[in-house]
Amino acid sequence: MRASARKPFLLALGLLALGLVVYELRGFLHLGGFSGAKLLTAVREANPYYLVVAITAIYACYGIRSLRWQIFQRNLGKANLWKIYKLTLAGFAAIFLLGRAGEPVRPLLLAKKQDLPVPDIFGIYVLERIFDMGSVAVIAAIGLLLFGIRPHAGDMADQLATAAKTTGTILFVGVLAAASAVLYLRLHGTALLERRLHNTIHAGGWRATLARFVLGFVRGVQTIRTWGDLTLASVYSAVHWAVIALVYYWVSHAFAGTDVVGLADAPLVLAFSLIGSSIQLPGVGGGSQAGAIIAYTAIFGVEREPAVAAAIVLWII
């Protein structure tokens, strides 16, 4: 498609996505009194400076994520940073287009394009997710700790804070369980599995293939070999999610209304958005926007129109 014809097509596609998101959220938001004119006004009056900074920062986040993946992968085989970065962008584009069904695309691309074993790469993917879950749990805890510093205008601030604390506790317990499982695998798991699966692997057939996949997966989870790797991966995780929290702050300040969200409030909006992102529709999203809108309207008392505008822009970025 020529560039001159591509721009109107992408604009129409973006407007269609915007319409689908608003349509999907209409029941939750009780959009009987929703003003499309106010929504367009909020978008038109958005501060482009904050949006440009947010877009630049999110591409930097993909770079930080790629650096962390390089640490995980270098004990497995080739780990070219630029190639990892490009494939990371492609993988997250697949999630944007396909929803959660696009999650396997990134590890599959990373394995295929770098001639690495698929099971081992999926093990690294699980390890990456454990680091992300731990970071999100810390962010949610920080957001909740800072929540009580000042009063909030939302009608459901107290109730939602209580629910968020419960969710955060469950998430924290899940992170501890996952970390304990990884530690056990690191200390004992591989040798135990190799002994148990030795006869199955040598017997051949589909069971041998499955056994090799399981062993490869476990090896991928254990790619952190030194304390230095662990420290560096943890630092990258902390910086990555701190910058994403800043993105939420900058986007919030791009719109009149959501700019009541302060720097200390951004982790809470991020936490609600991440909880909602577990349910995403292909090409439309829905869950992350709903989570952000709940935080904006019910906790911070923001009107629905700027809340919807900010939530959609956050999802797109």
One Martini backbone bead per residue (centre of mass of N, CA, C, O) as a GRO file, in nm:
protein
  317
    1MET     BB    1   0.096   0.036   0.024
    2ARG     BB    2   0.080   0.352  -0.010
    3ALA     BB    3   0.143   0.628   0.178
    4SER     BB    4  -0.105   0.802   0.084
    5ALA     BB    5  -0.310   0.557   0.157
    6ARG     BB    6  -0.228   0.481   0.452
    7LYS     BB    7  -0.320   0.717   0.632
    8PRO     BB    8  -0.633   0.696   0.603
    9PHE     BB    9  -0.644   0.403   0.696
   10LEU     BB   10  -0.524   0.445   0.983
   11LEU     BB   11  -0.732   0.652   1.073
   12ALA     BB   12  -0.980   0.470   1.041
   13LEU     BB   13  -0.877   0.250   1.231
   14GLY     BB   14  -0.856   0.429   1.484
   15LEU     BB   15  -1.156   0.515   1.493
   16LEU     BB   16  -1.267   0.230   1.514
   17ALA     BB   17  -1.127   0.158   1.780
   18LEU     BB   18  -1.253   0.384   1.945
   19GLY     BB   19  -1.548   0.294   1.901
   20LEU     BB   20  -1.517   0.004   2.020
   21VAL     BB   21  -1.431   0.082   2.301
   22VAL     BB   22  -1.677   0.253   2.378
   23TYR     BB   23  -1.882   0.027   2.324
   24GLU     BB   24  -1.768  -0.185   2.529
   25LEU     BB   25  -1.793   0.042   2.781
   26ARG     BB   26  -2.093   0.142   2.810
   27GLY     BB   27  -2.204  -0.027   3.050
   28PHE     BB   28  -1.998   0.046   3.268
   29LEU     BB   29  -2.026   0.378   3.223
   30HIS     BB   30  -2.302   0.484   3.163
   31LEU     BB   31  -2.350   0.640   2.855
   32GLY     BB   32  -2.607   0.822   2.855
   33GLY     BB   33  -2.426   1.101   2.944
   34PHE     BB   34  -2.232   1.087   2.719
   35SER     BB   35  -1.985   1.305   2.561
   36GLY     BB   36  -1.850   1.340   2.253
   37ALA     BB   37  -1.762   1.637   2.262
   38LYS     BB   38  -1.583   1.613   2.518
   39LEU     BB   39  -1.392   1.406   2.405
   40LEU     BB   40  -1.286   1.576   2.165
   41THR     BB   41  -1.187   1.808   2.340
   42ALA     BB   42  -0.980   1.647   2.505
   43VAL     BB   43  -0.812   1.565   2.258
   44ARG     BB   44  -0.760   1.850   2.130
   45GLU     BB   45  -0.634   1.967   2.425
   46ALA     BB   46  -0.394   1.812   2.427
   47ASN     BB   47  -0.066   1.771   2.532
   48PRO     BB   48   0.192   1.696   2.317
   49TYR     BB   49   0.441   1.685   2.497
   50TYR     BB   50   0.360   1.448   2.681
   51LEU     BB   51   0.315   1.243   2.450
   52VAL     BB   52   0.601   1.240   2.332
   53VAL     BB   53   0.742   1.153   2.591
   54ALA     BB   54   0.584   0.886   2.624
   55ILE     BB   55   0.666   0.753   2.357
   56THR     BB   56   0.970   0.761   2.402
   57ALA     BB   57   0.966   0.597   2.669
   58ILE     BB   58   0.841   0.328   2.560
   59TYR     BB   59   1.086   0.263   2.374
   60ALA     BB   60   1.283   0.251   2.607
   61CYS     BB   61   1.144   0.011   2.748
   62TYR     BB   62   1.203  -0.194   2.525
   63GLY     BB   63   1.509  -0.170   2.565
   64ILE     BB   64   1.518  -0.266   2.860
   65ARG     BB   65   1.381  -0.539   2.806
   66SER     BB   66   1.606  -0.636   2.611
   67LEU     BB   67   1.837  -0.630   2.814
   68ARG     BB   68   1.714  -0.841   2.999
   69TRP     BB   69   1.690  -1.068   2.789
   70GLN     BB   70   1.994  -1.086   2.730
   71ILE     BB   71   2.066  -1.203   3.003
   72PHE     BB   72   1.897  -1.462   2.977
   73GLN     BB   73   2.016  -1.559   2.683
   74ARG     BB   74   2.340  -1.573   2.704
   75ASN     BB   75   2.321  -1.872   2.850
   76LEU     BB   76   2.203  -2.008   2.568
   77GLY     BB   77   2.314  -1.789   2.343
   78LYS     BB   78   2.242  -1.584   2.132
   79ALA     BB   79   2.251  -1.195   2.200
   80ASN     BB   80   2.120  -0.968   2.010
   81LEU     BB   81   1.994  -0.667   2.080
   82TRP     BB   82   1.864  -0.561   1.815
   83LYS     BB   83   1.702  -0.818   1.757
   84ILE     BB   84   1.543  -0.823   2.020
   85TYR     BB   85   1.406  -0.549   1.983
   86LYS     BB   86   1.251  -0.608   1.720
   87LEU     BB   87   1.098  -0.863   1.831
   88THR     BB   88   0.959  -0.714   2.062
   89LEU     BB   89   0.789  -0.525   1.889
   90ALA     BB   90   0.643  -0.749   1.733
   91GLY     BB   91   0.516  -0.891   1.980
   92PHE     BB   92   0.348  -0.642   2.086
   93ALA     BB   93   0.189  -0.605   1.826
   94ALA     BB   94   0.040  -0.877   1.851
   95ILE     BB   95  -0.108  -0.808   2.113
   96PHE     BB   96  -0.261  -0.564   2.002
   97LEU     BB   97  -0.410  -0.733   1.768
   98LEU     BB   98  -0.479  -1.025   1.946
   99GLY     BB   99  -0.416  -1.011   2.223
  100ARG     BB  100  -0.352  -1.280   2.427
  101ALA     BB  101  -0.300  -1.461   2.168
  102GLY     BB  102  -0.007  -1.301   2.116
  103GLU     BB  103   0.202  -1.399   2.332
  104PRO     BB  104   0.369  -1.635   2.169
  105VAL     BB  105   0.511  -1.473   1.942
  106ARG     BB  106   0.773  -1.368   2.068
  107PRO     BB  107   0.915  -1.637   2.149
  108LEU     BB  108   0.897  -1.759   1.865
  109LEU     BB  109   1.066  -1.543   1.721
  110LEU     BB  110   1.321  -1.564   1.900
  111ALA     BB  111   1.375  -1.858   1.822
  112LYS     BB  112   1.368  -1.859   1.507
  113LYS     BB  113   1.566  -1.601   1.446
  114GLN     BB  114   1.806  -1.752   1.651
  115ASP     BB  115   1.827  -2.061   1.674
  116LEU     BB  116   1.641  -2.154   1.923
  117PRO     BB  117   1.493  -2.315   2.165
  118VAL     BB  118   1.168  -2.306   2.242
  119PRO     BB  119   1.154  -2.406   2.539
  120ASP     BB  120   1.375  -2.212   2.650
  121ILE     BB  121   1.230  -1.947   2.572
  122PHE     BB  122   0.977  -2.002   2.745
  123GLY     BB  123   1.132  -2.001   3.008
  124ILE     BB  124   1.220  -1.705   2.986
  125TYR     BB  125   0.935  -1.591   2.973
  126VAL     BB  126   0.857  -1.677   3.259
  127LEU     BB  127   1.083  -1.526   3.402
  128GLU     BB  128   0.996  -1.247   3.306
  129ARG     BB  129   0.713  -1.256   3.441
  130ILE     BB  130   0.815  -1.273   3.730
  131PHE     BB  131   0.953  -0.999   3.729
  132ASP     BB  132   0.696  -0.840   3.659
  133MET     BB  133   0.522  -0.926   3.899
  134GLY     BB  134   0.710  -0.812   4.113
  135SER     BB  135   0.701  -0.519   4.014
  136VAL     BB  136   0.392  -0.481   4.033
  137ALA     BB  137   0.369  -0.537   4.335
  138VAL     BB  138   0.542  -0.295   4.417
  139ILE     BB  139   0.376  -0.075   4.278
  140ALA     BB  140   0.112  -0.132   4.426
  141ALA     BB  141   0.225  -0.083   4.708
  142ILE     BB  142   0.310   0.209   4.663
  143GLY     BB  143   0.033   0.318   4.579
  144LEU     BB  144  -0.108   0.239   4.852
  145LEU     BB  145   0.078   0.394   5.045
  146LEU     BB  146   0.022   0.680   4.893
  147PHE     BB  147  -0.291   0.706   4.905
  148GLY     BB  148  -0.316   0.832   5.216
  149ILE     BB  149  -0.185   1.119   5.198
  150ARG     BB  150  -0.445   1.201   5.027
  151PRO     BB  151  -0.732   1.299   4.923
  152HIS     BB  152  -1.018   1.169   4.736
  153ALA     BB  153  -1.297   1.230   4.510
  154GLY     BB  154  -1.398   0.957   4.494
  155ASP     BB  155  -1.663   0.750   4.584
  156MET     BB  156  -1.470   0.460   4.572
  157ALA     BB  157  -1.192   0.477   4.710
  158ASP     BB  158  -1.206   0.290   4.960
  159GLN     BB  159  -1.314   0.029   4.826
  160LEU     BB  160  -1.090   0.004   4.607
  161ALA     BB  161  -0.852  -0.006   4.798
  162THR     BB  162  -0.932  -0.270   4.936
  163ALA     BB  163  -0.936  -0.443   4.678
  164ALA     BB  164  -0.640  -0.383   4.599
  165LYS     BB  165  -0.510  -0.506   4.848
  166THR     BB  166  -0.607  -0.793   4.797
  167THR     BB  167  -0.480  -0.825   4.518
  168GLY     BB  168  -0.189  -0.762   4.609
  169THR     BB  169  -0.163  -1.001   4.800
  170ILE     BB  170  -0.206  -1.223   4.594
  171LEU     BB  171   0.026  -1.139   4.409
  172PHE     BB  172   0.251  -1.168   4.618
  173VAL     BB  173   0.209  -1.470   4.671
  174GLY     BB  174   0.258  -1.553   4.377
  175VAL     BB  175   0.549  -1.453   4.362
  176LEU     BB  176   0.664  -1.630   4.587
  177ALA     BB  177   0.590  -1.899   4.458
  178ALA     BB  178   0.748  -1.860   4.194
  179ALA     BB  179   1.027  -1.809   4.324
  180SER     BB  180   1.039  -2.082   4.471
  181ALA     BB  181   1.025  -2.258   4.218
  182VAL     BB  182   1.282  -2.149   4.085
  183LEU     BB  183   1.476  -2.218   4.317
  184TYR     BB  184   1.427  -2.520   4.314
  185LEU     BB  185   1.512  -2.568   4.021
  186ARG     BB  186   1.801  -2.456   4.058
  187LEU     BB  187   1.886  -2.674   4.285
  188HIS     BB  188   1.701  -2.959   4.187
  189GLY     BB  189   1.523  -3.001   3.926
  190THR     BB  190   1.700  -3.101   3.686
  191ALA     BB  191   1.816  -3.362   3.802
  192LEU     BB  192   1.543  -3.491   3.869
  193LEU     BB  193   1.422  -3.484   3.582
  194GLU     BB  194   1.645  -3.641   3.434
  195ARG     BB  195   1.601  -3.904   3.588
  196ARG     BB  196   1.293  -3.940   3.524
  197LEU     BB  197   1.337  -3.891   3.188
  198HIS     BB  198   1.548  -4.079   3.069
  199ASN     BB  199   1.383  -4.323   2.956
  200THR     BB  200   1.185  -4.158   2.783
  201ILE     BB  201   1.391  -4.031   2.586
  202HIS     BB  202   1.511  -4.319   2.488
  203ALA     BB  203   1.233  -4.438   2.374
  204GLY     BB  204   1.078  -4.238   2.225
  205GLY     BB  205   0.863  -4.042   2.073
  206TRP     BB  206   0.632  -3.825   2.208
  207ARG     BB  207   0.742  -3.844   2.498
  208ALA     BB  208   1.028  -3.749   2.433
  209THR     BB  209   0.950  -3.472   2.325
  210LEU     BB  210   0.813  -3.375   2.586
  211ALA     BB  211   1.058  -3.411   2.773
  212ARG     BB  212   1.243  -3.210   2.624
  213PHE     BB  213   1.062  -2.967   2.665
  214VAL     BB  214   1.068  -2.961   2.973
  215LEU     BB  215   1.375  -2.933   3.004
  216GLY     BB  216   1.403  -2.674   2.838
  217PHE     BB  217   1.219  -2.502   3.013
  218VAL     BB  218   1.387  -2.526   3.274
  219ARG     BB  219   1.647  -2.406   3.156
  220GLY     BB  220   1.521  -2.126   3.093
  221VAL     BB  221   1.452  -2.051   3.392
  222GLN     BB  222   1.787  -2.097   3.461
  223THR     BB  223   1.963  -1.850   3.321
  224ILE     BB  224   2.043  -1.757   3.597
  225ARG     BB  225   2.384  -1.783   3.733
  226THR     BB  226   2.426  -1.504   3.881
  227TRP     BB  227   2.426  -1.233   4.089
  228GLY     BB  228   2.472  -1.027   3.865
  229ASP     BB  229   2.229  -1.104   3.689
  230LEU     BB  230   2.014  -1.058   3.905
  231THR     BB  231   2.074  -0.760   3.962
  232LEU     BB  232   2.043  -0.651   3.671
  233ALA     BB  233   1.752  -0.753   3.623
  234SER     BB  234   1.629  -0.594   3.860
  235VAL     BB  235   1.706  -0.312   3.766
  236TYR     BB  236   1.563  -0.319   3.494
  237SER     BB  237   1.282  -0.366   3.611
  238ALA     BB  238   1.262  -0.108   3.781
  239VAL     BB  239   1.307   0.096   3.552
  240HIS     BB  240   1.087   0.008   3.358
  241TRP     BB  241   0.839   0.055   3.561
  242ALA     BB  242   0.903   0.348   3.630
  243VAL     BB  243   0.864   0.459   3.343
  244ILE     BB  244   0.571   0.367   3.311
  245ALA     BB  245   0.465   0.543   3.541
  246LEU     BB  246   0.546   0.805   3.395
  247VAL     BB  247   0.362   0.767   3.155
  248TYR     BB  248   0.102   0.792   3.320
  249TYR     BB  249   0.161   1.077   3.414
  250TRP     BB  250   0.191   1.220   3.137
  251VAL     BB  251  -0.084   1.146   3.019
  252SER     BB  252  -0.255   1.267   3.243
  253HIS     BB  253  -0.126   1.566   3.187
  254ALA     BB  254  -0.248   1.596   2.888
  255PHE     BB  255  -0.527   1.617   3.047
  256ALA     BB  256  -0.804   1.767   3.134
  257GLY     BB  257  -0.855   1.621   3.469
  258THR     BB  258  -0.619   1.394   3.489
  259ASP     BB  259  -0.408   1.603   3.627
  260VAL     BB  260  -0.465   1.508   3.932
  261VAL     BB  261  -0.249   1.307   3.883
  262GLY     BB  262   0.011   1.220   4.051
  263LEU     BB  263   0.310   1.075   4.096
  264ALA     BB  264   0.193   0.894   4.339
  265ASP     BB  265  -0.067   0.789   4.158
  266ALA     BB  266   0.033   0.633   3.905
  267PRO     BB  267   0.069   0.339   4.022
  268LEU     BB  268  -0.238   0.294   4.062
  269VAL     BB  269  -0.328   0.316   3.771
  270LEU     BB  270  -0.140   0.094   3.671
  271ALA     BB  271  -0.254  -0.135   3.841
  272PHE     BB  272  -0.543  -0.130   3.726
  273SER     BB  273  -0.458  -0.172   3.431
  274LEU     BB  274  -0.317  -0.451   3.472
  275ILE     BB  275  -0.559  -0.603   3.576
  276GLY     BB  276  -0.734  -0.549   3.314
  277SER     BB  277  -0.523  -0.676   3.095
  278SER     BB  278  -0.614  -0.982   3.125
  279ILE     BB  279  -0.855  -0.848   2.943
  280GLN     BB  280  -0.823  -0.879   2.590
  281LEU     BB  281  -0.906  -0.754   2.283
  282PRO     BB  282  -0.867  -0.778   1.963
  283GLY     BB  283  -0.774  -0.451   1.863
  284VAL     BB  284  -0.928  -0.315   2.142
  285GLY     BB  285  -0.919  -0.436   2.424
  286GLY     BB  286  -1.059  -0.296   2.749
  287GLY     BB  287  -0.929  -0.373   3.024
  288SER     BB  288  -0.719  -0.143   3.064
  289GLN     BB  289  -0.919   0.087   3.027
  290ALA     BB  290  -1.111   0.014   3.257
  291GLY     BB  291  -0.903   0.036   3.485
  292ALA     BB  292  -0.831   0.335   3.438
  293ILE     BB  293  -1.121   0.451   3.461
  294ILE     BB  294  -1.173   0.365   3.747
  295ALA     BB  295  -0.948   0.529   3.873
  296TYR     BB  296  -1.027   0.811   3.770
  297THR     BB  297  -1.334   0.817   3.867
  298ALA     BB  298  -1.353   0.658   4.155
  299ILE     BB  299  -1.090   0.801   4.291
  300PHE     BB  300  -1.042   1.104   4.135
  301GLY     BB  301  -1.310   1.233   3.999
  302VAL     BB  302  -1.325   1.201   3.698
  303GLU     BB  303  -1.442   1.252   3.414
  304ARG     BB  304  -1.527   1.042   3.161
  305GLU     BB  305  -1.403   1.171   2.905
  306PRO     BB  306  -1.102   1.210   2.996
  307ALA     BB  307  -1.071   0.918   3.091
  308VAL     BB  308  -1.109   0.784   2.816
  309ALA     BB  309  -0.887   0.933   2.664
  310ALA     BB  310  -0.648   0.845   2.846
  311ALA     BB  311  -0.693   0.536   2.829
  312ILE     BB  312  -0.657   0.507   2.521
  313VAL     BB  313  -0.374   0.631   2.501
  314LEU     BB  314  -0.237   0.431   2.687
  315TRP     BB  315  -0.297   0.182   2.515
  316ILE     BB  316  -0.154   0.275   2.255
  317ILE     BB  317   0.131   0.332   2.402
   0.00000   0.00000   0.00000
